[in-house]
Amino acid sequence: MCYGTNVADMFRLGGVYAGRILKGEKPADLLVQQTTKIELIINMTTAKTLGLTIPFALLGRADEV
């Protein structure tokens, strides 16, 4: 299982940040940005290999199984 930020969203924010720097803004003047979308991903193949049973309530809340 992994609970964390959306990787695609992180790369998008990084591109926007780099674009602002390339347009002439000073990096020291830019605010720190952080993604706001959090995802829960469950790897069922690994869970079955380890003999783990994942409750249906948790599977229903996962963004990706």
PyMOL Python script that loads the backbone (N, CA, C, O; Angstrom):
from pymol import cmd

cmd.read_pdbstr("""\
ATOM      1  N   MET A   1       0.837  -1.171   0.000  1.00  0.00           N
ATOM      2  CA  MET A   1       0.000   0.000   0.000  1.00  0.00           C
ATOM      3  C   MET A   1       0.884   1.238   0.000  1.00  0.00           C
ATOM      4  O   MET A   1       1.989   1.244   0.543  1.00  0.00           O
ATOM      5  N   CYS A   2       0.371   2.261  -0.615  1.00  0.00           N
ATOM      6  CA  CYS A   2       1.066   3.540  -0.671  1.00  0.00           C
ATOM      7  C   CYS A   2       0.031   4.639  -0.459  1.00  0.00           C
ATOM      8  O   CYS A   2      -1.012   4.654  -1.113  1.00  0.00           O
ATOM      9  N   TYR A   3       0.317   5.537   0.440  1.00  0.00           N
ATOM     10  CA  TYR A   3      -0.557   6.681   0.693  1.00  0.00           C
ATOM     11  C   TYR A   3       0.307   7.916   0.543  1.00  0.00           C
ATOM     12  O   TYR A   3       1.176   8.177   1.375  1.00  0.00           O
ATOM     13  N   GLY A   4       0.072   8.673  -0.512  1.00  0.00           N
ATOM     14  CA  GLY A   4       0.917   9.835  -0.739  1.00  0.00           C
ATOM     15  C   GLY A   4       0.385  10.709  -1.857  1.00  0.00           C
ATOM     16  O   GLY A   4      -0.759  10.567  -2.290  1.00  0.00           O
ATOM     17  N   THR A   5       1.231  11.612  -2.314  1.00  0.00           N
ATOM     18  CA  THR A   5       0.829  12.576  -3.326  1.00  0.00           C
ATOM     19  C   THR A   5       0.748  11.937  -4.701  1.00  0.00           C
ATOM     20  O   THR A   5       1.368  10.907  -4.966  1.00  0.00           O
ATOM     21  N   ASN A   6      -0.010  12.556  -5.549  1.00  0.00           N
ATOM     22  CA  ASN A   6      -0.160  12.131  -6.930  1.00  0.00           C
ATOM     23  C   ASN A   6       1.102  12.541  -7.685  1.00  0.00           C
ATOM     24  O   ASN A   6       1.432  13.725  -7.740  1.00  0.00           O
ATOM     25  N   VAL A   7       1.807  11.575  -8.265  1.00  0.00           N
ATOM     26  CA  VAL A   7       3.086  11.836  -8.929  1.00  0.00           C
ATOM     27  C   VAL A   7       2.897  12.736 -10.146  1.00  0.00           C
ATOM     28  O   VAL A   7       3.704  13.638 -10.373  1.00  0.00           O
ATOM     29  N   ALA A   8       1.856  12.508 -10.924  1.00  0.00           N
ATOM     30  CA  ALA A   8       1.609  13.338 -12.107  1.00  0.00           C
ATOM     31  C   ALA A   8       1.371  14.791 -11.705  1.00  0.00           C
ATOM     32  O   ALA A   8       1.825  15.708 -12.391  1.00  0.00           O
ATOM     33  N   ASP A   9       0.670  15.002 -10.609  1.00  0.00           N
ATOM     34  CA  ASP A   9       0.417  16.358 -10.122  1.00  0.00           C
ATOM     35  C   ASP A   9       1.712  17.021  -9.665  1.00  0.00           C
ATOM     36  O   ASP A   9       1.898  18.220  -9.869  1.00  0.00           O
ATOM     37  N   MET A  10       2.611  16.250  -9.046  1.00  0.00           N
ATOM     38  CA  MET A  10       3.907  16.795  -8.624  1.00  0.00           C
ATOM     39  C   MET A  10       4.716  17.259  -9.832  1.00  0.00           C
ATOM     40  O   MET A  10       5.317  18.333  -9.801  1.00  0.00           O
ATOM     41  N   PHE A  11       4.736  16.451 -10.903  1.00  0.00           N
ATOM     42  CA  PHE A  11       5.477  16.834 -12.101  1.00  0.00           C
ATOM     43  C   PHE A  11       4.857  18.066 -12.762  1.00  0.00           C
ATOM     44  O   PHE A  11       5.579  18.922 -13.273  1.00  0.00           O
ATOM     45  N   ARG A  12       3.519  18.162 -12.755  1.00  0.00           N
ATOM     46  CA  ARG A  12       2.855  19.326 -13.332  1.00  0.00           C
ATOM     47  C   ARG A  12       3.237  20.595 -12.568  1.00  0.00           C
ATOM     48  O   ARG A  12       3.544  21.620 -13.176  1.00  0.00           O
ATOM     49  N   LEU A  13       3.216  20.525 -11.246  1.00  0.00           N
ATOM     50  CA  LEU A  13       3.598  21.683 -10.440  1.00  0.00           C
ATOM     51  C   LEU A  13       5.065  22.049 -10.637  1.00  0.00           C
ATOM     52  O   LEU A  13       5.423  23.227 -10.644  1.00  0.00           O
ATOM     53  N   GLY A  14       5.914  21.030 -10.797  1.00  0.00           N
ATOM     54  CA  GLY A  14       7.329  21.291 -11.063  1.00  0.00           C
ATOM     55  C   GLY A  14       7.532  22.007 -12.384  1.00  0.00           C
ATOM     56  O   GLY A  14       8.383  22.890 -12.493  1.00  0.00           O
ATOM     57  N   GLY A  15       6.751  21.629 -13.393  1.00  0.00           N
ATOM     58  CA  GLY A  15       6.831  22.290 -14.693  1.00  0.00           C
ATOM     59  C   GLY A  15       6.375  23.735 -14.634  1.00  0.00           C
ATOM     60  O   GLY A  15       6.981  24.613 -15.249  1.00  0.00           O
ATOM     61  N   VAL A  16       5.304  23.976 -13.891  1.00  0.00           N
ATOM     62  CA  VAL A  16       4.820  25.348 -13.724  1.00  0.00           C
ATOM     63  C   VAL A  16       5.866  26.188 -13.007  1.00  0.00           C
ATOM     64  O   VAL A  16       6.119  27.335 -13.374  1.00  0.00           O
ATOM     65  N   TYR A  17       6.466  25.603 -11.984  1.00  0.00           N
ATOM     66  CA  TYR A  17       7.505  26.301 -11.201  1.00  0.00           C
ATOM     67  C   TYR A  17       8.706  26.633 -12.092  1.00  0.00           C
ATOM     68  O   TYR A  17       9.218  27.752 -12.058  1.00  0.00           O
ATOM     69  N   ALA A  18       9.154  25.651 -12.895  1.00  0.00           N
ATOM     70  CA  ALA A  18      10.288  25.879 -13.805  1.00  0.00           C
ATOM     71  C   ALA A  18       9.935  26.925 -14.853  1.00  0.00           C
ATOM     72  O   ALA A  18      10.776  27.747 -15.217  1.00  0.00           O
ATOM     73  N   GLY A  19       8.705  26.902 -15.339  1.00  0.00           N
ATOM     74  CA  GLY A  19       8.273  27.893 -16.326  1.00  0.00           C
ATOM     75  C   GLY A  19       8.321  29.307 -15.778  1.00  0.00           C
ATOM     76  O   GLY A  19       8.718  30.242 -16.474  1.00  0.00           O
ATOM     77  N   ARG A  20       7.917  29.457 -14.532  1.00  0.00           N
ATOM     78  CA  ARG A  20       7.965  30.789 -13.913  1.00  0.00           C
ATOM     79  C   ARG A  20       9.403  31.277 -13.786  1.00  0.00           C
ATOM     80  O   ARG A  20       9.676  32.462 -13.977  1.00  0.00           O
ATOM     81  N   ILE A  21      10.321  30.370 -13.465  1.00  0.00           N
ATOM     82  CA  ILE A  21      11.738  30.747 -13.348  1.00  0.00           C
ATOM     83  C   ILE A  21      12.293  31.126 -14.722  1.00  0.00           C
ATOM     84  O   ILE A  21      13.027  32.105 -14.851  1.00  0.00           O
ATOM     85  N   LEU A  22      11.939  30.348 -15.745  1.00  0.00           N
ATOM     86  CA  LEU A  22      12.415  30.647 -17.100  1.00  0.00           C
ATOM     87  C   LEU A  22      11.847  31.953 -17.642  1.00  0.00           C
ATOM     88  O   LEU A  22      12.455  32.573 -18.515  1.00  0.00           O
ATOM     89  N   LYS A  23      10.700  32.377 -17.143  1.00  0.00           N
ATOM     90  CA  LYS A  23      10.108  33.640 -17.570  1.00  0.00           C
ATOM     91  C   LYS A  23      10.723  34.830 -16.846  1.00  0.00           C
ATOM     92  O   LYS A  23      10.382  35.976 -17.138  1.00  0.00           O
ATOM     93  N   GLY A  24      11.637  34.568 -15.892  1.00  0.00           N
ATOM     94  CA  GLY A  24      12.362  35.656 -15.264  1.00  0.00           C
ATOM     95  C   GLY A  24      12.114  35.870 -13.783  1.00  0.00           C
ATOM     96  O   GLY A  24      12.754  36.735 -13.185  1.00  0.00           O
ATOM     97  N   GLU A  25      11.224  35.128 -13.172  1.00  0.00           N
ATOM     98  CA  GLU A  25      11.002  35.308 -11.744  1.00  0.00           C
ATOM     99  C   GLU A  25      12.184  34.734 -10.962  1.00  0.00           C
ATOM    100  O   GLU A  25      12.780  33.734 -11.361  1.00  0.00           O
ATOM    101  N   LYS A  26      12.502  35.367  -9.869  1.00  0.00           N
ATOM    102  CA  LYS A  26      13.595  34.887  -9.026  1.00  0.00           C
ATOM    103  C   LYS A  26      13.124  33.709  -8.181  1.00  0.00           C
ATOM    104  O   LYS A  26      12.067  33.791  -7.556  1.00  0.00           O
ATOM    105  N   PRO A  27      13.888  32.608  -8.145  1.00  0.00           N
ATOM    106  CA  PRO A  27      13.486  31.457  -7.339  1.00  0.00           C
ATOM    107  C   PRO A  27      13.284  31.792  -5.857  1.00  0.00           C
ATOM    108  O   PRO A  27      12.438  31.194  -5.192  1.00  0.00           O
ATOM    109  N   ALA A  28      14.047  32.731  -5.355  1.00  0.00           N
ATOM    110  CA  ALA A  28      13.924  33.105  -3.942  1.00  0.00           C
ATOM    111  C   ALA A  28      12.587  33.793  -3.654  1.00  0.00           C
ATOM    112  O   ALA A  28      12.126  33.795  -2.513  1.00  0.00           O
ATOM    113  N   ASP A  29      11.963  34.375  -4.681  1.00  0.00           N
ATOM    114  CA  ASP A  29      10.696  35.074  -4.494  1.00  0.00           C
ATOM    115  C   ASP A  29       9.482  34.160  -4.635  1.00  0.00           C
ATOM    116  O   ASP A  29       8.371  34.557  -4.284  1.00  0.00           O
ATOM    117  N   LEU A  30       9.675  32.950  -5.139  1.00  0.00           N
ATOM    118  CA  LEU A  30       8.560  32.028  -5.356  1.00  0.00           C
ATOM    119  C   LEU A  30       8.195  31.298  -4.065  1.00  0.00           C
ATOM    120  O   LEU A  30       9.066  30.941  -3.273  1.00  0.00           O
ATOM    121  N   LEU A  31       6.925  31.087  -3.871  1.00  0.00           N
ATOM    122  CA  LEU A  31       6.450  30.352  -2.705  1.00  0.00           C
ATOM    123  C   LEU A  31       6.672  28.857  -2.903  1.00  0.00           C
ATOM    124  O   LEU A  31       6.691  28.371  -4.033  1.00  0.00           O
ATOM    125  N   VAL A  32       6.837  28.149  -1.826  1.00  0.00           N
ATOM    126  CA  VAL A  32       6.953  26.694  -1.882  1.00  0.00           C
ATOM    127  C   VAL A  32       5.576  26.130  -2.206  1.00  0.00           C
ATOM    128  O   VAL A  32       4.579  26.508  -1.590  1.00  0.00           O
ATOM    129  N   GLN A  33       5.530  25.220  -3.179  1.00  0.00           N
ATOM    130  CA  GLN A  33       4.261  24.639  -3.581  1.00  0.00           C
ATOM    131  C   GLN A  33       4.215  23.170  -3.200  1.00  0.00           C
ATOM    132  O   GLN A  33       5.233  22.478  -3.209  1.00  0.00           O
ATOM    133  N   GLN A  34       3.029  22.711  -2.869  1.00  0.00           N
ATOM    134  CA  GLN A  34       2.848  21.317  -2.488  1.00  0.00           C
ATOM    135  C   GLN A  34       1.546  20.831  -3.096  1.00  0.00           C
ATOM    136  O   GLN A  34       0.562  21.569  -3.137  1.00  0.00           O
ATOM    137  N   THR A  35       1.537  19.590  -3.568  1.00  0.00           N
ATOM    138  CA  THR A  35       0.325  19.046  -4.150  1.00  0.00           C
ATOM    139  C   THR A  35      -0.733  18.869  -3.065  1.00  0.00           C
ATOM    140  O   THR A  35      -0.414  18.662  -1.894  1.00  0.00           O
ATOM    141  N   THR A  36      -1.978  18.954  -3.471  1.00  0.00           N
ATOM    142  CA  THR A  36      -3.068  18.832  -2.513  1.00  0.00           C
ATOM    143  C   THR A  36      -3.836  17.528  -2.677  1.00  0.00           C
ATOM    144  O   THR A  36      -4.665  17.190  -1.832  1.00  0.00           O
ATOM    145  N   LYS A  37      -3.574  16.791  -3.750  1.00  0.00           N
ATOM    146  CA  LYS A  37      -4.279  15.527  -3.974  1.00  0.00           C
ATOM    147  C   LYS A  37      -3.477  14.380  -3.369  1.00  0.00           C
ATOM    148  O   LYS A  37      -2.306  14.189  -3.697  1.00  0.00           O
ATOM    149  N   ILE A  38      -4.106  13.633  -2.498  1.00  0.00           N
ATOM    150  CA  ILE A  38      -3.481  12.480  -1.844  1.00  0.00           C
ATOM    151  C   ILE A  38      -4.177  11.223  -2.359  1.00  0.00           C
ATOM    152  O   ILE A  38      -5.401  11.191  -2.481  1.00  0.00           O
ATOM    153  N   GLU A  39      -3.396  10.191  -2.660  1.00  0.00           N
ATOM    154  CA  GLU A  39      -3.942   8.950  -3.198  1.00  0.00           C
ATOM    155  C   GLU A  39      -3.598   7.759  -2.310  1.00  0.00           C
ATOM    156  O   GLU A  39      -2.556   7.729  -1.655  1.00  0.00           O
ATOM    157  N   LEU A  40      -4.490   6.788  -2.306  1.00  0.00           N
ATOM    158  CA  LEU A  40      -4.251   5.509  -1.657  1.00  0.00           C
ATOM    159  C   LEU A  40      -4.214   4.452  -2.754  1.00  0.00           C
ATOM    160  O   LEU A  40      -5.185   4.271  -3.489  1.00  0.00           O
ATOM    161  N   ILE A  41      -3.081   3.753  -2.858  1.00  0.00           N
ATOM    162  CA  ILE A  41      -2.894   2.727  -3.879  1.00  0.00           C
ATOM    163  C   ILE A  41      -2.598   1.407  -3.167  1.00  0.00           C
ATOM    164  O   ILE A  41      -1.756   1.347  -2.272  1.00  0.00           O
ATOM    165  N   ILE A  42      -3.301   0.355  -3.577  1.00  0.00           N
ATOM    166  CA  ILE A  42      -3.127  -0.962  -2.977  1.00  0.00           C
ATOM    167  C   ILE A  42      -2.691  -1.943  -4.056  1.00  0.00           C
ATOM    168  O   ILE A  42      -3.344  -2.061  -5.092  1.00  0.00           O
ATOM    169  N   ASN A  43      -1.590  -2.647  -3.815  1.00  0.00           N
ATOM    170  CA  ASN A  43      -1.081  -3.660  -4.740  1.00  0.00           C
ATOM    171  C   ASN A  43      -1.601  -5.014  -4.272  1.00  0.00           C
ATOM    172  O   ASN A  43      -1.070  -5.603  -3.331  1.00  0.00           O
ATOM    173  N   MET A  44      -2.646  -5.499  -4.941  1.00  0.00           N
ATOM    174  CA  MET A  44      -3.284  -6.758  -4.530  1.00  0.00           C
ATOM    175  C   MET A  44      -2.409  -7.972  -4.819  1.00  0.00           C
ATOM    176  O   MET A  44      -2.475  -8.960  -4.088  1.00  0.00           O
ATOM    177  N   THR A  45      -1.594  -7.919  -5.866  1.00  0.00           N
ATOM    178  CA  THR A  45      -0.709  -9.046  -6.179  1.00  0.00           C
ATOM    179  C   THR A  45       0.266  -9.287  -5.037  1.00  0.00           C
ATOM    180  O   THR A  45       0.463 -10.428  -4.619  1.00  0.00           O
ATOM    181  N   THR A  46       0.868  -8.237  -4.537  1.00  0.00           N
ATOM    182  CA  THR A  46       1.802  -8.360  -3.420  1.00  0.00           C
ATOM    183  C   THR A  46       1.078  -8.766  -2.141  1.00  0.00           C
ATOM    184  O   THR A  46       1.593  -9.568  -1.362  1.00  0.00           O
ATOM    185  N   ALA A  47      -0.108  -8.218  -1.924  1.00  0.00           N
ATOM    186  CA  ALA A  47      -0.880  -8.580  -0.728  1.00  0.00           C
ATOM    187  C   ALA A  47      -1.208 -10.070  -0.722  1.00  0.00           C
ATOM    188  O   ALA A  47      -1.110 -10.727   0.315  1.00  0.00           O
ATOM    189  N   LYS A  48      -1.596 -10.599  -1.876  1.00  0.00           N
ATOM    190  CA  LYS A  48      -1.907 -12.029  -1.956  1.00  0.00           C
ATOM    191  C   LYS A  48      -0.654 -12.872  -1.758  1.00  0.00           C
ATOM    192  O   LYS A  48      -0.706 -13.915  -1.106  1.00  0.00           O
ATOM    193  N   THR A  49       0.480 -12.427  -2.321  1.00  0.00           N
ATOM    194  CA  THR A  49       1.740 -13.152  -2.158  1.00  0.00           C
ATOM    195  C   THR A  49       2.149 -13.215  -0.691  1.00  0.00           C
ATOM    196  O   THR A  49       2.675 -14.230  -0.234  1.00  0.00           O
ATOM    197  N   LEU A  50       1.908 -12.129   0.048  1.00  0.00           N
ATOM    198  CA  LEU A  50       2.242 -12.079   1.473  1.00  0.00           C
ATOM    199  C   LEU A  50       1.178 -12.735   2.347  1.00  0.00           C
ATOM    200  O   LEU A  50       1.362 -12.871   3.557  1.00  0.00           O
ATOM    201  N   GLY A  51       0.072 -13.140   1.740  1.00  0.00           N
ATOM    202  CA  GLY A  51      -0.992 -13.778   2.493  1.00  0.00           C
ATOM    203  C   GLY A  51      -1.854 -12.807   3.269  1.00  0.00           C
ATOM    204  O   GLY A  51      -2.463 -13.183   4.271  1.00  0.00           O
ATOM    205  N   LEU A  52      -1.916 -11.564   2.823  1.00  0.00           N
ATOM    206  CA  LEU A  52      -2.702 -10.539   3.515  1.00  0.00           C
ATOM    207  C   LEU A  52      -4.116 -10.474   2.943  1.00  0.00           C
ATOM    208  O   LEU A  52      -4.319 -10.658   1.742  1.00  0.00           O
ATOM    209  N   THR A  53      -5.069 -10.217   3.795  1.00  0.00           N
ATOM    210  CA  THR A  53      -6.446 -10.008   3.379  1.00  0.00           C
ATOM    211  C   THR A  53      -6.774  -8.540   3.595  1.00  0.00           C
ATOM    212  O   THR A  53      -6.714  -8.040   4.718  1.00  0.00           O
ATOM    213  N   ILE A  54      -7.116  -7.865   2.529  1.00  0.00           N
ATOM    214  CA  ILE A  54      -7.444  -6.439   2.606  1.00  0.00           C
ATOM    215  C   ILE A  54      -8.960  -6.310   2.750  1.00  0.00           C
ATOM    216  O   ILE A  54      -9.696  -6.852   1.925  1.00  0.00           O
ATOM    217  N   PRO A  55      -9.445  -5.608   3.775  1.00  0.00           N
ATOM    218  CA  PRO A  55     -10.894  -5.449   3.957  1.00  0.00           C
ATOM    219  C   PRO A  55     -11.534  -4.703   2.778  1.00  0.00           C
ATOM    220  O   PRO A  55     -10.917  -3.826   2.174  1.00  0.00           O
ATOM    221  N   PHE A  56     -12.783  -5.070   2.466  1.00  0.00           N
ATOM    222  CA  PHE A  56     -13.490  -4.451   1.348  1.00  0.00           C
ATOM    223  C   PHE A  56     -13.691  -2.951   1.566  1.00  0.00           C
ATOM    224  O   PHE A  56     -13.714  -2.187   0.601  1.00  0.00           O
ATOM    225  N   ALA A  57     -13.834  -2.527   2.807  1.00  0.00           N
ATOM    226  CA  ALA A  57     -14.017  -1.098   3.085  1.00  0.00           C
ATOM    227  C   ALA A  57     -12.771  -0.319   2.672  1.00  0.00           C
ATOM    228  O   ALA A  57     -12.882   0.793   2.155  1.00  0.00           O
ATOM    229  N   LEU A  58     -11.601  -0.883   2.891  1.00  0.00           N
ATOM    230  CA  LEU A  58     -10.358  -0.229   2.502  1.00  0.00           C
ATOM    231  C   LEU A  58     -10.191  -0.259   0.990  1.00  0.00           C
ATOM    232  O   LEU A  58      -9.722   0.715   0.401  1.00  0.00           O
ATOM    233  N   LEU A  59     -10.566  -1.359   0.359  1.00  0.00           N
ATOM    234  CA  LEU A  59     -10.490  -1.455  -1.102  1.00  0.00           C
ATOM    235  C   LEU A  59     -11.423  -0.443  -1.763  1.00  0.00           C
ATOM    236  O   LEU A  59     -11.108   0.109  -2.817  1.00  0.00           O
ATOM    237  N   GLY A  60     -12.561  -0.207  -1.138  1.00  0.00           N
ATOM    238  CA  GLY A  60     -13.517   0.761  -1.681  1.00  0.00           C
ATOM    239  C   GLY A  60     -13.032   2.192  -1.593  1.00  0.00           C
ATOM    240  O   GLY A  60     -13.425   3.034  -2.400  1.00  0.00           O
ATOM    241  N   ARG A  61     -12.190   2.474  -0.629  1.00  0.00           N
ATOM    242  CA  ARG A  61     -11.660   3.838  -0.472  1.00  0.00           C
ATOM    243  C   ARG A  61     -10.401   4.098  -1.292  1.00  0.00           C
ATOM    244  O   ARG A  61      -9.988   5.245  -1.460  1.00  0.00           O
ATOM    245  N   ALA A  62      -9.797   3.036  -1.796  1.00  0.00           N
ATOM    246  CA  ALA A  62      -8.540   3.193  -2.538  1.00  0.00           C
ATOM    247  C   ALA A  62      -8.785   3.882  -3.876  1.00  0.00           C
ATOM    248  O   ALA A  62      -9.814   3.670  -4.518  1.00  0.00           O
ATOM    249  N   ASP A  63      -7.829   4.705  -4.286  1.00  0.00           N
ATOM    250  CA  ASP A  63      -7.903   5.371  -5.587  1.00  0.00           C
ATOM    251  C   ASP A  63      -7.516   4.407  -6.712  1.00  0.00           C
ATOM    252  O   ASP A  63      -8.003   4.522  -7.836  1.00  0.00           O
ATOM    253  N   GLU A  64      -6.636   3.458  -6.393  1.00  0.00           N
ATOM    254  CA  GLU A  64      -6.177   2.498  -7.398  1.00  0.00           C
ATOM    255  C   GLU A  64      -5.899   1.172  -6.702  1.00  0.00           C
ATOM    256  O   GLU A  64      -5.266   1.133  -5.647  1.00  0.00           O
ATOM    257  N   VAL A  65      -6.382   0.081  -7.305  1.00  0.00           N
ATOM    258  CA  VAL A  65      -6.158  -1.251  -6.754  1.00  0.00           C
ATOM    259  C   VAL A  65      -5.454  -2.077  -7.801  1.00  0.00           C
ATOM    260  O   VAL A  65      -5.155  -3.248  -7.566  1.00  0.00           O
TER     261      VAL A  65
END
""", "prot")
cmd.dss("prot")
cmd.show_as("cartoon", "prot")
cmd.util.cbc("prot")
cmd.orient("prot")
